[in-house]
Amino acid sequence: MNNNYGFGRIILTILLAMCMRIAPLPDALAAFNPDWVLLVLIYWSLILPERVGIFHAWGFGLLTDILTGRLLGQYALAYSLVIYICLKLHKRLRQFPLLQQGLFIFFCLLLSQLLLFFIKNLQHPAQLQRVFWQPVFTGTLCWPLVHTALRFVRLKKHN
Amino acid sequence: MPAEDLAIKLLFATGPSINTRLLVAVILSIALLVAEHRSPQLDFLRATLSFFIDPLKYIVDLPSALIESAADSISSYATLKKDNERLRKEQLLRQTQLLKFEALEKENIRLRALLENSFKLGEQVLIAELLAVNMLPSEHIVIVNKGTRFGVHKQQPVLDANGVVGQVFRALPLSSEIMLITDPNHAIPVQVNRNGLLTIAVGSGEPNRLILPYLPSNADIKPGDLLITSGLGGTFPQGYPVATIDDFNSQPNKPFANITATPAAKLDRNRELMIVWSNSTPVPLTTKPVTETAHQPPAHE
């Protein structure tokens, strides 16, 4: 076990998540496109808390800001807060059944989305629309998928 | 290193505690947010980081670009021939129109000189290609593949073959973000081509729909009127088609009429866009020919 164990894999999966984040979907589907980057970050912070910390979340949040053309710092803020909660609770969460884990993921995504809305509202008053909540629900539904896929990636590394 | 050692090392991990780290991250984020909200001093940081991120946009765009080039290469000989013939005819038609246009332009400059009215003329264009990426569905912002390396800068007007598309919202080194005229945060000063009535067209947030909220109920405007850029405000050059009015109904008891318009540009279909450098020096008040500079791509900076 060296110190850089598995870090290449982590970065690759996050870059892939960033690509999926800006994938050119048709408009009807694009409104449902979940926050893949956050889902992947949550997975790695739960499984390898000593590898993915708050500063990693902050850095990838900053890159997401640039990727999506937002004000610098808003995804950085949301991601570092969510990953803080994940790191605090990771020991308990790993024991949870998938359903309870899903509930936790739902609240994580909701927190991040609310923070982003709050910052957007400070910039110029915005309205809460249905479109705004859709990614939270689809993100929760996608969690088992992300979990399985990343588990596959991680275990393949071991062999 | 044995596994237990590593576990112990992780258990008593050195460095600041998790709470301290969170505090630092939150303070840094808020500092960034405030700094960028108040003044655009972080452009350099954004440009540097976008060097690492922009390749992702090109990767995501790759499938659509490949499909397009594949479709081009397998189109049949007959289609190509037909296309070629049609384009040749179209070009001939346009060229004759341009002949007349040049004479009209000269005449216009002469007349303006008589009126002692300065007139901006001569624009340079750069063709940029849309990248098929989807940033945020709720906002009407698109990405093109030309950035500050080609001299693109903020607030440049962007056109397509049919009319005004939008303006450069943010120029990064390898790509730039373009805000469409239909974005709810966008407004463009326009003029009714028929009678010169000045007003402002605001984006509605829906695709292919503009709103004209500042015209009184008795304004001289009717469906089918063409709106062109008025040149006021300085961002957009004068005289380019923006939209056609498609609905006008006056609301009784309200000071302003309810008017909607459809953009002339094909906002959802075009892959090629033109970024325009408008020549900011007015034409001198003499009849010296100045049109040579028009329609040439600028030198790459």
Boltz contact constraints between the chains, C-beta under 6 A:
constraints:
  - contact:
      token1: [A, 18]
      token2: [B, 56]
      max_distance: 6.0
  - contact:
      token1: [A, 19]
      token2: [B, 56]
      max_distance: 6.0
  - contact:
      token1: [A, 19]
      token2: [B, 60]
      max_distance: 6.0
  - contact:
      token1: [A, 22]
      token2: [B, 60]
      max_distance: 6.0
  - contact:
      token1: [A, 22]
      token2: [B, 133]
      max_distance: 6.0
  - contact:
      token1: [A, 22]
      token2: [B, 134]
      max_distance: 6.0
  - contact:
      token1: [A, 24]
      token2: [B, 132]
      max_distance: 6.0
  - contact:
      token1: [A, 24]
      token2: [B, 133]
      max_distance: 6.0
  - contact:
      token1: [A, 24]
      token2: [B, 134]
      max_distance: 6.0
  - contact:
      token1: [A, 25]
      token2: [B, 134]
      max_distance: 6.0
  - contact:
      token1: [A, 30]
      token2: [B, 134]
      max_distance: 6.0
  - contact:
      token1: [A, 30]
      token2: [B, 137]
      max_distance: 6.0
  - contact:
      token1: [A, 31]
      token2: [B, 137]
      max_distance: 6.0
  - contact:
      token1: [A, 50]
      token2: [B, 10]
      max_distance: 6.0
  - contact:
      token1: [A, 54]
      token2: [B, 21]
      max_distance: 6.0
  - contact:
      token1: [A, 54]
      token2: [B, 22]
      max_distance: 6.0
  - contact:
      token1: [A, 54]
      token2: [B, 25]
      max_distance: 6.0
  - contact:
      token1: [A, 58]
      token2: [B, 25]
      max_distance: 6.0
  - contact:
      token1: [A, 63]
      token2: [B, 53]
      max_distance: 6.0
  - contact:
      token1: [A, 66]
      token2: [B, 49]
      max_distance: 6.0
  - contact:
      token1: [A, 66]
      token2: [B, 50]
      max_distance: 6.0
  - contact:
      token1: [A, 66]
      token2: [B, 53]
      max_distance: 6.0
  - contact:
      token1: [A, 67]
      token2: [B, 53]
      max_distance: 6.0
  - contact:
      token1: [A, 68]
      token2: [B, 135]
      max_distance: 6.0
  - contact:
      token1: [A, 69]
      token2: [B, 135]
      max_distance: 6.0
  - contact:
      token1: [A, 69]
      token2: [B, 177]
      max_distance: 6.0
  - contact:
      token1: [A, 71]
      token2: [B, 33]
      max_distance: 6.0
  - contact:
      token1: [A, 71]
      token2: [B, 36]
      max_distance: 6.0
  - contact:
      token1: [A, 72]
      token2: [B, 32]
      max_distance: 6.0
  - contact:
      token1: [A, 72]
      token2: [B, 36]
      max_distance: 6.0
  - contact:
      token1: [A, 72]
      token2: [B, 42]
      max_distance: 6.0
  - contact:
      token1: [A, 73]
      token2: [B, 29]
      max_distance: 6.0
  - contact:
      token1: [A, 73]
      token2: [B, 32]
      max_distance: 6.0
  - contact:
      token1: [A, 73]
      token2: [B, 33]
      max_distance: 6.0
  - contact:
      token1: [A, 76]
      token2: [B, 29]
      max_distance: 6.0
  - contact:
      token1: [A, 77]
      token2: [B, 29]
      max_distance: 6.0
  - contact:
      token1: [A, 80]
      token2: [B, 25]
      max_distance: 6.0
  - contact:
      token1: [A, 84]
      token2: [B, 22]
      max_distance: 6.0
  - contact:
      token1: [A, 87]
      token2: [B, 18]
      max_distance: 6.0
  - contact:
      token1: [A, 131]
      token2: [B, 138]
      max_distance: 6.0
